[in-house]
Amino acid sequence: MSGSMFAFSLICTIFLLPLISSADLPTNYEYFTGDGIESGLNADQRDFLLNGKNITIFSGTFHYFRVHQSQWRDRLRKIRAAGFNTVETYVPWNLHEFQSGVYDFGKGASDFETFLDIEEFLKTAQEEDLFALVRPGPYICAEWEFGGLPSWLLREDGIKFRTSDPIYLKYVERYWNQLLPILEPLQFTQNGPIIALQVENEYGSTGNNDSAYLEALVKLYRDNGIKELLYSSDSPSSGTRGSLPDTLLLTANFNSNPSENLNELNALQPNRPSMTMEYWSGWFDHFGETHHTIDVDTYSKIYEEILTHPASVNIYMFVGSTSFGFTNGANMETEGSNNSGLEPDVTSYDYDAPLTEAGEITAKYNATAALITKYNPVKTKLPQIPETPERVVFDDIKIEEQLLLSEIIDDFPNKIESENVLPMELLDINNKSGQSYGYIVYRKTDLNLNANAELLINGYVRDTVLVLVNGNLINSVPTSKDVLDQFGFWKLANSSITLTKTALKGVTLDLVVENNGRNNFGNLGQFYQFKGLTEEVTIDGETVKNWQIVPLEFKKSWNQQLSGWHEIKDSTAVPALYRVTFNAKAPLRDTYINVQEWRKGIVIINNFVLGRVFAIGPQQALYLPAGLLIEGDNEIIVFEHFSAPEYIKFSKDAIWGVGTYIQ
């Protein structure tokens, strides 16, 4: 079908939607459960049966942990209004067990508390007439920090991630014994929304074939009362090595060649239902790349080909969202300890999805709704599409307050004394869980430096480093995308820099290292990702010993206690924090913070880390949902590595490209 013909068909279909959504139709739950519930989702024949009735699963991915809780119902209703009968979500272990043995499922007092009430999310989904597919991992990928694994697992010497290793499984079992009792009463056969759950995630892509591991996960499900259908998801080219064909339903992940992929899936499991668990509606972005998009005609053509195969399908992502704080993941193009292939993801997880990061309806949304109406034989009552409030653009705010990073380090209490540099994860903080996110500072005092003294960082920086001598920045200020190939970034092995041209005595040296995101996908050898400095540092060939270590985690509790703000002493080539306040009036509305004139750092709103800034792009505005604002005075803090502009600026829309100063 040509683009113009598709558009005409789409308009006609949308025009008829109000008739299809009449009050005479049953709801989704009324249709499938009106006579009571006798059975769950069944995949023992060519078509899915739910409670004995044929069902094609029309599902969309929505990560509750990437959207503020105040917006959950809006997004869920928009999913249902498009005609979907199901919502799908991952479950991030590293947020729910944010310290070893310390949990947050919505009332755990972590920084992400208002994003984590999975029980409330699933109940809201049911209230909005949606079934649920749940993917608890324990590994989830999701372009999420460490693929959802908690970084404190790295403290266990010899642990073998994503295997039947008893050390690893001990922690999985402890976590799932907390999570699964929350999910158990929410199963469909217990009058809840969950119709199926996934076991692990794209395990076939690891190159590993540990069926004992998958069997252990299945046993954990069953021991915790999970009775619904269990499934795996992979590229069909992985065959069955990432699954248990006699136990799990195989599903497929792809965004091209649907007939080829689904035929291959059918050959792996004849006479069972076909399901695309991830049809990728767009793609994610790494720093230094251009913004990824997929046009609506291409998207619609592939979606329709999946539906006419015929197959059930989950659109990944349907709800664009945000990797708030430091939760973005990264890809790793290199093996083992080689950090040169790191590809950190940006904060936005808009994904070019049918619903944008800000919850806006797009042409893809309308095209999806039209195709579901066309191909779903089960007609049920649909809600009206909720209106998306117009975003607000606050006035520019002149920056007048500053805290130098060197001042913060000077005043930091209880610096950690260590003979050698240590990675974040091995610090004995956070109930001996180490440091997961943010920055780590290695300070050496009373150094005597020769003229042209050369600092050498052995191995790789993990992932960026600022070098300060007596509080003065030595690094070059980024002016192009070539910066990633220079000192201070993750690509260089055994990188060096000249500390001073003249001899100096009694110097204080600070190495400020940033974790830009742990790898979230790959073979098992790529999951051993310590952050900070992991090998010795030398000056003029001599190893530097006896460091003071400062974990800069930028947690809410620490951010709100920052003091000593003063007028701006220097805004050029100096790492510093900058603070402004602005007034927001009811009704609170979403906005974007325009970061085109900043170089690199993070933005903090009302003590919560909103996300990362990097001038090399492609993201140049950070989405700020209304749920993170308060009526009255709101505070923005920006930690800038290099040089700050004069104003904090806002934007009505997302901005894609490079920063003002990048050539």
C-alpha positions as CSV (number, residue, x, y, z in Angstrom):
1,M,0.0,0.0,0.0
2,S,1.4,3.4,-0.9
3,G,1.9,6.1,1.8
4,S,-1.1,8.1,0.5
5,M,-3.4,5.1,0.4
6,F,-2.3,4.0,3.9
7,A,-3.0,7.6,5.1
8,F,-6.5,7.5,3.5
9,S,-7.2,4.1,5.1
10,L,-5.9,5.4,8.4
11,I,-8.2,8.4,8.4
12,C,-11.2,6.3,7.5
13,T,-10.4,3.9,10.3
14,I,-9.9,6.6,12.9
15,F,-13.1,8.2,11.9
16,L,-14.9,5.0,12.6
17,L,-13.2,4.4,16.0
18,P,-15.9,6.1,18.0
19,L,-18.5,3.7,16.5
20,I,-16.3,0.7,17.3
21,S,-15.8,1.9,20.8
22,S,-19.5,2.2,21.6
23,A,-20.9,1.6,25.1
24,D,-22.6,-1.6,23.9
25,L,-19.4,-3.5,23.6
26,P,-17.9,-5.5,26.5
27,T,-14.7,-4.5,28.2
28,N,-11.6,-6.6,27.6
29,Y,-12.0,-8.3,31.0
30,E,-15.7,-8.7,30.5
31,Y,-15.1,-10.5,27.2
32,F,-12.5,-12.9,28.6
33,T,-13.7,-13.4,32.2
34,G,-17.4,-12.6,32.1
35,D,-18.3,-16.2,32.8
36,G,-15.7,-16.7,35.5
37,I,-12.0,-17.8,35.2
38,E,-11.2,-21.4,34.7
39,S,-7.8,-21.2,32.9
40,G,-5.0,-18.9,32.0
41,L,-3.1,-18.3,28.8
42,N,-2.7,-21.5,27.0
43,A,-0.1,-22.1,24.2
44,D,-0.5,-25.8,23.5
45,Q,-2.0,-25.3,20.1
46,R,-1.6,-23.1,17.1
47,D,-3.5,-20.1,18.6
48,F,-3.4,-18.6,22.0
49,L,-6.4,-19.4,24.3
50,L,-7.1,-17.2,27.3
51,N,-9.7,-18.7,29.6
52,G,-10.7,-21.0,26.7
53,K,-11.2,-18.2,24.2
54,N,-9.0,-17.4,21.2
55,I,-6.9,-14.3,21.8
56,T,-4.4,-12.4,19.7
57,I,-2.2,-10.6,22.1
58,F,-1.9,-6.9,21.1
59,S,0.7,-5.6,23.5
60,G,2.8,-2.5,24.0
61,T,5.9,-2.0,26.2
62,F,5.7,0.5,29.1
63,H,8.5,0.6,31.6
64,Y,6.9,1.8,34.8
65,F,10.3,2.6,36.3
66,R,11.1,5.1,33.5
67,V,7.9,7.1,33.9
68,H,6.8,9.1,37.0
69,Q,4.0,7.3,38.9
70,S,1.7,10.3,38.4
71,Q,1.7,9.6,34.7
72,W,1.1,5.8,34.8
73,R,-2.6,6.0,34.3
74,D,-2.4,8.5,31.4
75,R,0.0,6.2,29.5
76,L,-1.9,3.1,30.3
77,R,-5.2,4.6,29.1
78,K,-3.5,5.7,25.9
79,I,-2.3,2.2,25.4
80,R,-5.8,0.8,25.9
81,A,-7.3,3.6,23.7
82,A,-5.2,2.4,20.8
83,G,-6.9,-1.0,21.0
84,F,-4.3,-3.0,22.9
85,N,-5.4,-5.7,25.2
86,T,-2.1,-6.1,27.0
87,V,0.8,-4.1,28.5
88,E,4.3,-5.4,28.9
89,T,7.1,-4.4,31.3
90,Y,10.5,-5.4,32.6
91,V,11.4,-5.4,36.3
92,P,14.7,-3.8,37.2
93,W,16.5,-5.7,40.0
94,N,19.1,-2.9,40.6
95,L,16.4,-0.4,41.6
96,H,14.2,-2.8,43.6
97,E,17.2,-4.1,45.6
98,F,19.2,-0.9,45.6
99,Q,21.6,-2.1,48.3
100,S,22.3,-5.7,49.1
101,G,19.3,-7.0,51.1
102,V,17.6,-3.6,51.1
103,Y,14.5,-3.4,48.9
104,D,12.2,-0.7,47.5
105,F,8.9,-1.7,45.9
106,G,7.4,1.7,46.2
107,K,7.8,2.5,49.9
108,G,11.5,1.8,50.4
109,A,12.8,5.3,50.6
110,S,15.3,5.1,47.8
111,D,15.7,8.0,45.4
112,F,13.4,6.1,42.9
113,E,10.7,5.3,45.4
114,T,8.0,7.1,43.4
115,F,8.8,5.0,40.3
116,L,8.8,1.5,41.9
117,D,5.4,0.5,43.1
118,I,5.0,-2.4,40.7
119,E,1.9,-3.7,42.5
120,E,0.2,-0.4,42.0
121,F,1.3,-0.2,38.4
122,L,-0.1,-3.6,37.6
123,K,-3.4,-2.9,39.5
124,T,-3.7,0.3,37.5
125,A,-3.1,-1.6,34.3
126,Q,-6.0,-3.9,35.2
127,E,-8.2,-0.9,36.1
128,E,-7.5,0.4,32.6
129,D,-8.7,-2.9,31.2
130,L,-5.3,-4.3,30.2
131,F,-3.7,-7.7,30.8
132,A,0.0,-7.8,31.6
133,L,3.2,-9.5,30.4
134,V,5.9,-9.3,33.0
135,R,9.6,-9.8,32.5
136,P,11.4,-10.0,35.8
137,G,14.7,-11.0,34.4
138,P,16.7,-11.3,36.6
139,Y,18.7,-9.8,33.7
140,I,16.6,-7.5,31.5
141,C,18.9,-5.6,29.1
142,A,16.5,-2.7,28.3
143,E,19.4,-0.3,27.6
144,W,19.4,-0.1,31.4
145,E,22.4,0.2,33.7
146,F,24.1,-3.2,33.9
147,G,21.1,-4.8,32.2
148,G,19.2,-4.4,35.5
149,L,21.8,-6.4,37.6
150,P,22.8,-4.7,40.9
151,S,26.4,-3.5,40.8
152,W,27.0,-4.8,44.3
153,L,27.1,-8.3,42.8
154,L,30.5,-7.4,41.5
155,R,31.8,-7.5,45.1
156,E,31.4,-11.3,45.1
157,D,34.8,-12.7,43.9
158,G,34.3,-15.4,41.3
159,I,30.6,-14.8,40.7
160,K,29.4,-16.0,37.3
161,F,26.5,-13.8,36.1
162,R,23.5,-15.3,34.3
163,T,24.6,-18.9,35.0
164,S,23.7,-21.7,37.4
165,D,26.6,-20.6,39.6
166,P,25.4,-21.1,43.2
167,I,26.7,-17.7,44.3
168,Y,24.8,-15.9,41.6
169,L,21.6,-17.9,42.1
170,K,21.7,-17.4,45.9
171,Y,21.2,-13.6,45.2
172,V,18.6,-14.2,42.5
173,E,16.6,-16.4,44.9
174,R,16.8,-13.9,47.7
175,Y,15.5,-11.1,45.4
176,W,12.8,-13.2,43.8
177,N,11.6,-14.3,47.2
178,Q,10.8,-10.7,47.7
179,L,9.4,-9.9,44.2
180,L,7.4,-12.9,43.3
181,P,5.1,-12.8,46.4
182,I,4.1,-9.4,45.1
183,L,3.3,-10.8,41.6
184,E,1.7,-14.1,42.7
185,P,-1.7,-12.7,43.7
186,L,-1.7,-10.6,40.5
187,Q,-1.9,-13.6,38.2
188,F,-4.8,-13.8,35.8
189,T,-6.0,-17.1,37.3
190,Q,-6.3,-15.2,40.6
191,N,-8.3,-12.4,39.1
192,G,-5.2,-10.3,38.4
193,P,-3.8,-8.9,35.1
194,I,-0.6,-11.1,34.6
195,I,-1.2,-13.6,31.8
196,A,2.5,-14.7,31.3
197,L,6.0,-14.1,32.6
198,Q,9.4,-14.3,30.9
199,V,12.3,-16.4,32.0
200,E,15.6,-14.4,31.7
201,N,16.0,-12.3,28.5
202,E,17.6,-12.9,25.1
203,Y,19.7,-15.6,26.8
204,G,20.5,-17.2,23.4
205,S,22.5,-14.1,22.5
206,T,25.1,-14.7,25.2
207,G,26.6,-17.7,23.4
208,N,26.0,-19.6,26.6
209,N,23.9,-22.8,26.9
210,D,23.3,-23.3,30.6
211,S,19.9,-25.0,30.7
212,A,20.4,-25.7,34.4
213,Y,20.3,-21.9,35.0
214,L,17.0,-21.6,33.1
215,E,15.6,-24.6,35.0
216,A,16.5,-23.0,38.3
217,L,14.6,-19.9,37.4
218,V,11.6,-21.9,36.4
219,K,11.7,-23.7,39.7
220,L,11.9,-20.4,41.6
221,Y,8.8,-19.2,39.8
222,R,6.9,-22.4,40.6
223,D,8.1,-22.5,44.2
224,N,6.7,-19.0,44.6
225,G,3.3,-19.9,43.3
226,I,3.6,-18.6,39.8
227,K,1.4,-20.8,37.6
228,E,0.9,-18.7,34.5
229,L,2.5,-19.4,31.1
230,L,6.3,-18.9,31.1
231,Y,8.2,-17.9,27.9
232,S,11.6,-16.9,26.6
233,S,12.5,-14.3,23.9
234,D,15.4,-14.2,21.5
235,S,16.2,-13.7,17.9
236,P,15.0,-16.9,16.1
237,S,18.5,-17.2,14.7
238,S,19.6,-18.2,18.2
239,G,17.6,-21.4,17.9
240,T,16.6,-23.0,21.2
241,R,19.8,-22.5,23.1
242,G,18.4,-19.6,25.1
243,S,15.3,-21.5,26.1
244,L,13.8,-24.7,27.4
245,P,11.6,-25.9,24.4
246,D,9.7,-28.4,26.5
247,T,9.0,-25.9,29.3
248,L,8.9,-22.4,27.8
249,L,7.1,-20.8,24.9
250,L,9.7,-19.4,22.4
251,T,9.0,-15.8,21.2
252,A,10.9,-13.6,18.7
253,N,12.6,-10.2,18.8
254,F,13.2,-8.2,15.6
255,N,12.3,-5.2,13.5
256,S,12.8,-6.4,10.0
257,N,12.1,-9.4,7.8
258,P,9.0,-10.5,9.9
259,S,8.0,-13.4,7.7
260,E,11.5,-14.9,7.7
261,N,11.8,-14.5,11.5
262,L,8.4,-15.9,12.2
263,N,8.8,-18.8,9.9
264,E,12.0,-19.6,11.6
265,L,10.2,-19.4,15.0
266,N,7.4,-21.7,13.8
267,A,10.0,-24.2,12.7
268,L,11.5,-24.3,16.2
269,Q,8.1,-25.0,17.8
270,P,5.5,-26.3,15.3
271,N,1.9,-26.1,16.2
272,R,2.3,-23.5,18.9
273,P,1.3,-19.8,18.8
274,S,3.6,-17.3,17.1
275,M,4.5,-14.2,19.1
276,T,6.9,-11.3,18.4
277,M,7.8,-10.3,21.9
278,E,9.8,-7.3,20.7
279,Y,8.9,-5.6,17.5
280,W,11.2,-2.6,17.7
281,S,9.2,0.6,17.0
282,G,12.4,2.7,16.8
283,W,15.8,2.6,18.4
284,F,17.9,4.1,21.2
285,D,20.8,6.6,21.1
286,H,24.4,6.5,22.2
287,F,26.3,9.7,22.9
288,G,28.0,11.0,19.8
289,E,25.5,9.5,17.4
290,T,22.6,11.0,15.5
291,H,19.1,10.5,16.8
292,H,17.5,7.3,15.6
293,T,14.1,7.3,14.0
294,I,12.0,4.9,11.9
295,D,9.4,6.4,9.6
296,V,5.7,5.6,10.1
297,D,5.3,3.8,6.7
298,T,8.1,1.4,7.3
299,Y,6.9,0.8,10.9
300,S,3.3,0.2,9.8
301,K,4.2,-2.1,6.9
302,I,6.2,-4.4,9.2
303,Y,3.6,-4.3,12.0
304,E,0.9,-5.3,9.5
305,E,3.1,-8.1,8.1
306,I,3.5,-9.5,11.6
307,L,-0.3,-9.4,12.3
308,T,-1.1,-11.1,9.0
309,H,1.4,-13.9,9.5
310,P,-0.6,-14.3,11.7
311,A,1.1,-13.6,15.1
312,S,0.6,-11.9,18.4
313,V,2.9,-9.0,18.9
314,N,4.3,-6.7,21.6
315,I,5.6,-3.3,20.4
316,Y,8.9,-2.4,22.0
317,M,8.8,0.5,22.9
318,F,5.2,1.7,22.7
319,V,5.7,4.3,25.5
320,G,8.7,6.5,25.1
321,S,10.3,7.2,28.4
322,T,13.4,8.3,30.3
323,S,16.5,6.7,32.0
324,F,16.4,9.2,34.9
325,G,19.4,9.7,37.1
326,F,22.4,7.5,36.2
327,T,20.3,4.6,35.0
328,N,21.2,4.6,31.3
329,G,23.0,1.5,30.1
330,A,25.7,1.1,27.5
331,N,26.8,-1.2,24.8
332,M,30.3,-2.7,24.8
333,E,32.0,-3.4,21.4
334,T,35.1,-4.9,23.1
335,E,35.8,-7.8,25.3
336,G,36.8,-8.2,28.9
337,S,38.7,-5.4,30.6
338,N,39.0,-3.4,27.3
339,N,36.9,-0.3,27.9
340,S,37.6,1.3,24.5
341,G,34.4,0.0,22.9
342,L,32.0,1.6,25.5
343,E,28.9,3.2,23.9
344,P,26.9,4.9,26.7
345,D,23.3,5.6,26.1
346,V,21.7,9.0,26.5
347,T,19.2,9.8,29.2
348,S,16.2,9.9,26.8
349,Y,14.5,6.6,26.0
350,D,12.1,8.2,23.6
351,Y,12.9,5.4,21.2
352,D,10.9,7.1,18.4
353,A,8.0,5.3,20.0
354,P,4.3,5.7,19.1
355,L,3.9,7.6,22.4
356,T,6.7,10.1,22.9
357,E,8.7,10.5,26.1
358,A,6.3,13.4,26.9
359,G,3.3,11.2,26.3
360,E,2.3,12.8,22.9
361,I,0.2,11.0,20.3
362,T,2.2,10.5,17.1
363,A,1.4,9.3,13.5
364,K,2.8,5.9,14.6
365,Y,0.2,5.8,17.4
366,N,-2.6,6.5,15.0
367,A,-1.3,3.9,12.5
368,T,-1.1,1.3,15.3
369,A,-4.6,2.0,16.4
370,A,-5.9,1.6,12.8
371,L,-4.1,-1.7,12.3
372,I,-5.4,-3.2,15.6
373,T,-8.9,-2.2,14.7
374,K,-8.4,-3.9,11.3
375,Y,-7.0,-7.1,12.5
376,N,-8.4,-7.8,16.0
377,P,-11.6,-9.8,15.6
378,V,-12.5,-9.2,19.2
379,K,-14.3,-5.9,19.5
380,T,-14.3,-4.4,23.0
381,K,-15.0,-1.1,24.6
382,L,-12.2,1.5,24.3
383,P,-11.7,4.7,26.3
384,Q,-11.3,8.1,24.7
385,I,-7.6,9.1,24.2
386,P,-6.6,11.3,27.2
387,E,-5.6,14.8,26.3
388,T,-1.9,15.6,26.6
389,P,-1.6,19.0,28.4
390,E,0.5,21.6,26.6
391,R,4.0,21.9,28.1
392,V,5.2,25.0,29.8
393,V,8.3,27.0,29.0
394,F,9.6,28.9,32.0
395,D,11.6,32.1,31.6
396,D,15.3,32.0,31.3
397,I,17.0,32.2,34.7
398,K,20.3,33.9,35.2
399,I,22.8,31.8,37.1
400,E,24.2,33.6,40.1
401,E,25.2,30.8,42.6
402,Q,28.1,28.4,42.3
403,L,30.0,25.7,44.3
404,L,33.4,24.7,43.0
405,L,33.9,21.0,42.8
406,S,37.2,21.4,44.6
407,E,35.4,23.1,47.5
408,I,33.0,20.2,47.8
409,I,35.9,17.7,47.9
410,D,37.7,19.9,50.5
411,D,34.6,19.8,52.8
412,F,33.6,16.2,52.1
413,P,33.5,14.4,55.5
414,N,34.9,10.9,56.1
415,K,37.1,10.6,53.1
416,I,38.1,7.0,52.5
417,E,41.8,6.3,53.0
418,S,43.2,3.7,50.6
419,E,46.8,2.7,49.7
420,N,45.7,2.0,46.1
421,V,42.9,3.3,43.9
422,L,39.8,1.3,44.2
423,P,36.8,1.0,41.8
424,M,33.4,2.3,43.0
425,E,32.0,-1.1,43.7
426,L,34.6,-2.1,46.2
427,L,34.2,0.8,48.6
428,D,32.8,-0.2,51.9
429,I,29.8,2.1,51.9
430,N,26.0,1.7,51.6
431,N,25.8,-1.2,53.9
432,K,28.9,-2.7,52.3
433,S,27.2,-2.6,48.9
434,G,29.7,-0.2,47.4
435,Q,29.0,2.7,45.1
436,S,26.7,2.1,42.1
437,Y,26.4,5.4,40.4
438,G,27.7,8.9,39.9
439,Y,31.3,10.0,40.3
440,I,34.3,9.0,42.4
441,V,37.2,11.2,43.3
442,Y,40.8,10.1,44.0
443,R,42.7,12.8,45.9
444,K,46.4,12.9,46.6
445,T,47.8,15.7,48.8
446,D,51.2,17.1,49.4
447,L,52.6,16.1,46.1
448,N,55.9,17.6,44.8
449,L,55.8,17.8,41.0
450,N,58.7,18.2,38.6
451,A,58.4,20.5,35.7
452,N,56.5,18.8,32.9
453,A,55.4,16.1,35.3
454,E,53.4,13.4,33.5
455,L,50.4,11.6,34.9
456,L,49.8,8.1,33.5
457,I,46.5,6.2,34.1
458,N,47.2,2.6,33.4
459,G,44.5,0.6,31.7
460,Y,41.3,2.5,30.9
461,V,39.4,5.3,32.6
462,R,35.9,4.0,33.5
463,D,34.6,6.2,32.0
464,T,35.7,9.9,32.0
465,V,38.2,11.7,34.2
466,L,38.8,15.3,35.2
467,V,42.2,16.2,36.4
468,L,42.6,19.0,38.9
469,V,45.8,20.4,40.2
470,N,45.2,22.7,43.2
471,G,41.6,22.9,42.0
472,N,42.5,24.0,38.5
473,L,41.3,21.9,35.6
474,I,44.0,20.5,33.4
475,N,41.8,18.8,30.8
476,S,41.0,20.4,27.5
477,V,37.5,21.7,27.0
478,P,35.5,19.6,24.4
479,T,34.9,21.4,21.1
480,S,34.2,18.5,18.8
481,K,33.1,14.8,18.7
482,D,36.7,13.9,18.4
483,V,36.9,14.5,22.2
484,L,36.2,10.8,22.7
485,D,39.6,9.9,21.2
486,Q,41.4,12.2,23.5
487,F,42.6,12.1,27.1
488,G,39.9,12.1,29.7
489,F,37.6,9.6,28.0
490,W,37.2,5.9,27.9
491,K,38.7,5.0,24.5
492,L,42.4,5.5,25.3
493,A,44.5,2.8,27.0
494,N,47.3,3.9,29.3
495,S,46.4,7.6,28.8
496,S,48.6,10.4,30.0
497,I,48.6,14.2,30.6
498,T,51.1,16.8,31.6
499,L,50.2,18.2,35.0
500,T,52.4,21.3,35.2
501,K,55.0,23.1,33.1
502,T,56.9,24.3,36.1
503,A,57.9,22.6,39.3
504,L,55.4,22.7,42.1
505,K,55.5,21.7,45.8
506,G,52.7,20.7,48.2
507,V,50.2,20.1,45.4
508,T,46.7,18.6,45.7
509,L,45.8,16.3,42.8
510,D,42.2,15.3,42.2
511,L,41.1,12.7,39.7
512,V,37.3,12.9,39.2
513,V,36.0,9.8,37.5
514,E,32.5,9.4,36.1
515,N,30.5,6.2,35.6
516,N,28.8,6.7,32.3
517,G,26.8,3.4,32.5
518,R,27.6,-0.2,32.7
519,N,27.2,-2.5,29.7
520,N,23.6,-3.9,29.4
521,F,24.0,-6.4,26.5
522,G,26.5,-9.0,25.2
523,N,28.2,-12.2,26.0
524,L,28.8,-13.2,29.6
525,G,32.4,-11.9,29.6
526,Q,31.2,-8.4,29.1
527,F,29.4,-8.1,32.4
528,Y,32.4,-7.6,34.7
529,Q,32.4,-3.8,34.7
530,F,34.0,-2.1,37.6
531,K,33.8,1.7,37.4
532,G,36.3,4.4,38.4
533,L,40.0,3.5,38.3
534,T,41.1,-0.1,38.4
535,E,44.8,0.0,37.8
536,E,47.7,2.0,39.2
537,V,48.3,5.6,38.6
538,T,51.9,6.9,38.1
539,I,53.6,10.3,38.0
540,D,56.9,10.3,36.1
541,G,56.9,6.6,36.3
542,E,56.4,6.3,40.1
543,T,53.2,4.7,41.4
544,V,51.1,7.0,43.5
545,K,50.0,5.5,46.8
546,N,47.9,6.5,49.8
547,W,44.8,8.1,48.3
548,Q,41.8,9.8,49.8
549,I,38.7,8.6,48.0
550,V,35.4,10.6,47.8
551,P,32.2,8.9,46.5
552,L,30.1,11.6,44.8
553,E,26.8,9.7,44.4
554,F,24.5,12.8,44.1
555,K,21.8,11.1,46.2
556,K,18.8,13.2,47.2
557,S,19.8,13.2,50.9
558,W,23.3,14.6,50.0
559,N,22.1,17.1,47.4
560,Q,19.7,18.7,49.8
561,Q,22.5,19.3,52.3
562,L,24.8,21.1,50.0
563,S,25.8,24.4,51.5
564,G,28.3,27.2,51.0
565,W,26.8,28.5,47.8
566,H,28.5,31.8,46.6
567,E,28.5,34.2,43.7
568,I,30.2,32.9,40.6
569,K,33.9,33.1,40.9
570,D,34.7,31.5,37.6
571,S,32.4,29.9,34.9
572,T,35.1,29.0,32.4
573,A,37.0,25.7,32.4
574,V,36.3,24.8,36.1
575,P,34.2,21.9,37.4
576,A,31.4,23.4,39.5
577,L,27.8,23.2,40.6
578,Y,25.4,26.0,39.6
579,R,22.1,26.6,41.3
580,V,18.9,28.5,40.3
581,T,15.3,28.5,41.6
582,F,12.1,29.1,39.7
583,N,8.4,29.3,40.6
584,A,5.9,26.8,39.2
585,K,2.2,27.4,39.6
586,A,-0.7,25.0,39.5
587,P,-1.6,23.2,37.4
588,L,1.9,21.8,37.2
589,R,2.9,20.9,33.6
590,D,5.8,19.2,31.9
591,T,8.7,21.0,30.3
592,Y,12.2,20.4,28.9
593,I,15.4,21.8,30.2
594,N,17.4,23.1,27.2
595,V,21.1,22.1,27.6
596,Q,22.5,23.2,24.3
597,E,24.9,25.6,25.9
598,W,26.3,23.2,28.4
599,R,29.3,20.9,27.9
600,K,29.1,17.9,30.1
601,G,27.6,17.0,33.4
602,I,24.3,16.3,35.1
603,V,21.1,18.2,35.9
604,I,19.4,17.9,39.3
605,I,15.8,18.9,39.9
606,N,14.6,19.3,43.5
607,N,17.5,17.1,44.6
608,F,16.7,14.3,42.1
609,V,19.1,13.6,39.3
610,L,17.2,14.3,36.1
611,G,19.8,13.0,33.7
612,R,23.1,13.5,31.8
613,V,24.3,16.4,29.6
614,F,26.9,16.0,26.9
615,A,27.4,18.5,24.1
616,I,28.4,15.9,21.5
617,G,24.7,14.9,21.3
618,P,22.4,13.8,20.2
619,Q,20.2,14.8,23.2
620,Q,20.1,18.5,23.9
621,A,17.0,18.8,26.1
622,L,16.1,16.8,29.3
623,Y,12.5,15.9,29.8
624,L,11.2,17.3,33.1
625,P,7.8,15.7,34.0
626,A,5.4,17.7,36.1
627,G,5.5,15.0,38.8
628,L,9.1,16.1,39.7
629,L,8.0,19.7,40.2
630,I,6.3,21.3,43.2
631,E,4.0,24.3,43.5
632,G,6.1,27.3,44.4
633,D,9.9,27.4,44.4
634,N,11.8,24.7,42.5
635,E,15.5,24.2,42.5
636,I,17.8,23.3,39.6
637,I,21.4,22.3,40.1
638,V,23.7,21.6,37.2
639,F,27.1,19.9,37.7
640,E,29.2,21.2,34.8
641,H,32.6,19.6,34.1
642,F,33.9,22.5,32.0
643,S,32.3,25.8,31.4
644,A,28.8,27.1,32.2
645,P,26.6,29.5,30.3
646,E,24.9,32.5,31.9
647,Y,21.4,31.1,32.0
648,I,19.3,28.1,32.6
649,K,16.9,27.8,29.7
650,F,13.8,25.7,29.0
651,S,12.2,24.3,25.9
652,K,8.7,23.2,24.9
653,D,10.0,20.2,22.9
654,A,12.8,17.7,22.7
655,I,16.0,19.0,21.0
656,W,18.2,16.7,18.9
657,G,21.7,17.5,17.6
658,V,24.9,18.8,19.1
659,G,25.6,21.5,21.6
660,T,26.2,25.1,20.7
661,Y,30.0,24.9,21.1
662,I,30.6,21.6,19.2
663,Q,32.0,21.9,15.7
